Amino acid sequence: MRTRPPEVHGPGTPPGPEQHPVAVPQLPLSNAVAAVVIAIAALLGAIAVLLVMPGELEALGSAMTIAGSGFTLAAKIAVPRSG
């Protein structure tokens, strides 16, 4: 198998797919702090519902709803939109 001499390609980078630097979006610190505060508040609210509310199944359902909603909101705040 013959290889081409370097002067055939010319100076610079060899031919091939063009490489682009990968840009990683930076998470703003205020978004991260707000997301953590919301997640902790949701968890504390869910624990408070479990401790105060009478009835096991109703309390468990309410606690899961509060925790799930809080974590969903925290994730929406923490993850920046692309586009």
Buried (B, 14 or more C-beta within 10 A) or exposed (E): EEEEEEEEEEEEEEEEEEEEEEEEEEEEEEBEEBBEEBBEBBBEBBEEBBEEBEEEEEBBEBBEEBBEBBBEBBEEBBEEEEE
